[in-house]
Amino acid sequence: MTATAMASNVQKLSNTKEERKLRKPLIERKRRERINNCLEQLKEAVVGAFCLDQSKLEKADILEMTVKHLQNIQNNKIMVQIPK
């Protein structure tokens, strides 16, 4: 491999790292936005299921209530399937 080819490869790697550094904050912002949008949707569903007011809920509260709601749904399905 010639010196010119090696320098070209080093430059390409450097450009790739720089591009990643520039894109990372944008990608992270979009990821957080998706998470927050989904949490907002969960909040609306859980507030309706538990008949709560629209007060400020922490993200952990929303996730815990969602888990409880899904467990309730799952338990109800099991109860319906058991022959009496």
matplotlib code that plots the C-alpha trace (Angstrom):
import matplotlib.pyplot as plt

x = [0.0, 1.4, 1.8, -0.9, -3.4, -2.6, -3.1, -6.4, -7.6, -6.6, -8.4, -11.6, -11.5, -11.0, -14.0, -16.1, -15.3, -16.1, -19.4, -20.3, -19.5, -21.8, -24.7, -24.6, -26.4, -29.1, -29.7, -29.8, -32.3, -34.6, -34.3, -35.3, -38.2, -39.5, -39.3, -41.1, -43.8, -44.4, -44.5, -47.1, -49.2, -48.8, -49.8, -53.0, -53.9, -53.0, -54.8, -58.0, -57.5, -57.0, -59.5, -56.9, -56.7, -54.2, -51.8, -48.1, -46.8, -43.2, -41.9, -41.3, -44.9, -46.2, -44.1, -45.1, -48.8, -48.5, -47.0, -49.7, -52.4, -50.9, -50.7, -54.3, -55.3, -53.2, -54.7, -58.2, -57.5, -56.3, -59.4, -61.7, -59.9, -60.2, -63.3, -65.6]
y = [0.0, 3.4, 6.3, 8.2, 5.3, 5.0, 8.8, 8.5, 5.7, 7.7, 10.7, 8.6, 7.2, 10.7, 12.0, 9.1, 9.8, 13.5, 12.7, 10.3, 13.0, 15.5, 13.0, 11.6, 14.5, 14.5, 10.8, 11.0, 13.9, 11.9, 8.8, 10.8, 12.3, 8.9, 7.7, 10.8, 10.5, 6.8, 7.7, 10.4, 7.8, 5.4, 8.1, 8.8, 5.1, 4.5, 7.7, 6.4, 2.8, 3.9, 6.8, 9.3, 13.0, 14.5, 15.5, 15.4, 11.8, 10.8, 8.6, 5.8, 6.1, 5.8, 2.7, 1.1, 1.7, 0.4, -2.8, -3.2, -2.6, -5.2, -7.7, -7.1, -7.7, -10.8, -12.1, -11.4, -13.4, -16.4, -16.1, -16.2, -19.2, -21.4, -23.6, -23.2]
z = [0.0, -1.0, 1.4, -0.5, -0.1, 3.6, 4.1, 2.2, 4.5, 7.6, 6.3, 5.6, 9.2, 10.6, 8.5, 9.7, 13.3, 12.9, 11.2, 14.0, 16.6, 14.7, 14.3, 17.8, 19.5, 16.8, 17.0, 20.8, 20.7, 18.3, 20.5, 23.6, 21.7, 20.7, 24.3, 25.6, 22.9, 23.8, 27.5, 26.8, 25.0, 27.9, 30.3, 28.5, 28.4, 32.0, 33.3, 31.6, 32.8, 36.4, 36.3, 37.4, 36.9, 34.5, 37.2, 36.7, 36.8, 36.8, 34.0, 36.5, 37.8, 34.2, 33.6, 36.9, 36.3, 32.8, 34.1, 36.7, 34.0, 31.7, 34.5, 35.3, 31.7, 31.6, 34.9, 33.6, 30.5, 32.6, 34.8, 31.7, 30.2, 33.4, 33.1, 36.1]

ax = plt.figure().add_subplot(projection="3d")
ax.plot(x, y, z, "-o")
ax.set_aspect("equal")
plt.show()
